[in-house]
Amino acid sequence: MTPLAPETFLGVFLIFCRVGGCLLVVPGFSSPRVPQQVRLLIALAVSLAVAPLILPLFRERLGGQAPAQTLLWIGTETLTGLLIGFLGRIFVIVLETVMNAVSVMVGFGSMPGAPVEGTDPVPAVESLILLTATALLFAADLHWELFRGLVDSYGRIPPGEGIGTQILLVRIVDQVGDAFMLGLRITAPFVIYAVLVNLAAGFVNKLTPTIPVYFVATPFVMFGGLLLLYSVAGAFMTEYLAAYAQWLRKG
């Protein structure tokens, strides 16, 4: 494959298909707050940067290829990139789910905030945590680890081969299970706090049925939830980043 041969341009485009598909759904880059033109330019820049490392894998495989086979390769590479990005996206989906539950538990469920990853209003606590997690992904240089993982993915998933349906489903299910276990660990203090507070409020309400205990206790429950968030936010964000970084390194 000579530097300016047509196969070279096709190889770069196939690399762009996998990289662009990944950045389309991966956390951080896929946020609606990032303009589409910026995402496109980032995908193009990353594709050109890693092309010298990956193009030898396409050597003698693109020459004389039929158009139908080329279209199949384009679809396969795009789906592979989407899968890699979606596996990372599962971490954000699970974090959204568990933090939404936590917001309801500590009384912040009715206070909408600006969305970070989506377009629908979300509780302010959930928005704060998602914004912090997204910022820390870039502050910890995990986006560079993502690009390294994309390059390494060609060693596990050669160009044009794709992933079998059974392996794909197993991988997604395992990733969802691991992510929800992570979400349960980082939200366990809030779950315990919510159970204890509501149980105490129930007992007090039984002792003094004429006093609207739940309405009186709501500000104190919210204040306690904020104190708990202040105490454990650093620990559970560190654990979240460590789990995401481990997935990027081991895939």
Secondary structure, 3 states (H helix, E strand, C coil): CCCCCHHHHHHHHHHHHHHHHHHHHCCCCCCCCCCHHHHHHHHHHHHHHHHHHHHHHHCCCCCCCCHHHHHHHHHHHHHHHHHHHHHHHHHHHHHHHHHHHHHHHCCCCCCEECCCCCCCCEEHHHHHHHHHHHHHHHHCCHHHHHHHHHHHHHHHCCCCCCCCHHHHHHHHHHHHHHHHHHHHHHHHHHHHHHHHHHHHHHHHHHHCCCCCHHHHHHHHHHHHHHHHHHHHHHHHHHHHHHHHHHHHHHC
